[in-house]
Each structure stands twice: as C-alpha cells, then as structure tokens.
C-alpha cells in the first residue's frame, strides 16, 4: 500500500501526527472520516499523486497519530 509514498511524523499541538505523502505538483490534503485513518485513501492516493503532492494524515487520536494528554482540569 502507498508504494512510492513516504511516511513521517510531525509535531502537532501536544502530539505526534502520522502523515503519508507522495507525488509532485500542487498539494492535495486528504482527510479521513470517522472512524477510519489514512489507509482509507490507499486506492485513490497513488492515482492523484500522478498530478498532485498528496498528503494523507491520521487525525489526532486515529491510526498512528497520538492524542494530546488530558487532565481533570480540561473538563
């Protein structure tokens, strides 16, 4: 899956965000729905990467992305 794509983690607000990216051209951000993760785009992303730089992150708390810690003070 995602042949020719790179996988990396970026620093988010208090957590690490997993991102799969590849291709070249104008950027195209693909966001998954609930309760999926970046794998939802595994068939579409390679085709789009022929014309775009495709970025497929896992939203916070989904897939390989972390979620920020919480405390009792947050509620």
N, C-alpha and C positions, 0 to 999 in steps of 0.2 A: 504494500500500500504506500502511496505517496512517493513512488520512485522519482529520484531527481530532486526531491524536496529536502530541506534542512529542518532539523528540529532544534529548538533552543528554548531557554527560559529567560524571561525578562523580569526585572524588578517592578512590581506594581506597588500600590499603596498598602504596604504591610504584608505583602505576599509575593510569591514567585508565580508568574503566568507562563504556562506552556504554550509555545507557538510553533506551528509547522508552516514553512514558507518556501516558495519557489517560483520560477518563471522569470520573465522580464517584461518591462513595459509599465504602464500606469498601474498604481497599486489598486488592489481589489480586496476588501476585507470581507471575509465570510464568517458570519456569526451563527452558531448553532442555536437550536431551540431547547426547550425543557423536555425531557431530562437528558438530552444527547450530549456529545462532545465533538471535537474536531473531526473525528472519524466519519461523521455524517456526510462530509464533503469528499470522501475518498474517490468517488467516480467522477465528480464534476470538476474538482480542482485541477487535475492534470490537463484536461481539455482547455480550461480557462487560462492555465499557465502558458499556453502557446502564444497568448496575446497580452497577458497581464502578469504583474507580480502579485501572486496570490498569497494572502496571509490568513491562516486559519488558527485562531487561538482557542484554547479551552477557557471558558468564562470562569471567574473566581469560584472555587469550590467544586468545579466539574472536571472530569478527566484527570489529567496530570497537573492541573493548577491547584495551588494552595488556596486556602481561605484565610482571611485575617482572623487573628485570635479575638475572642470576645471576653468581656468580663461582666460581672453583675451590674456594674455601673452603666453599661450600654443599654440596659432595659429600663 
